């Protein structure tokens, strides 16, 4: 899987600070994620819902996600901390669970390797 600059929107409050696209060349699939004015209100609402779950100790960062899945697209929000979320806009809704679970696994692996626990 190759991460190109411009899939995930990292949000801190209502400010979009980063945008990327993930391309899986092995399976010829692309997951697009980009700032889009039509999606900003929805993205911010999902961000607020996800971080409220963390702040209320209902869930833990990078251990859960909030998903809004429609017929042709979906948005998945993964809380990273009490104020940051990773939002993924998916053009293939049936794949959202697989994509989200794999992304959470990769994020946790990266964090564990950076924190000195090694790659699990």
Secondary structure, 3 states (H helix, E strand, C coil): CEEEECCEEEEECCEEEECEEEEECCCCEEECCCCCHHHHHHHHHHHHHHHHHHHCCCCCCCCCCEEEECCCCEEEEEECCCCEEEEEEECCHHHHHHHHHHHHHHHHHHHHHHCCCCCC
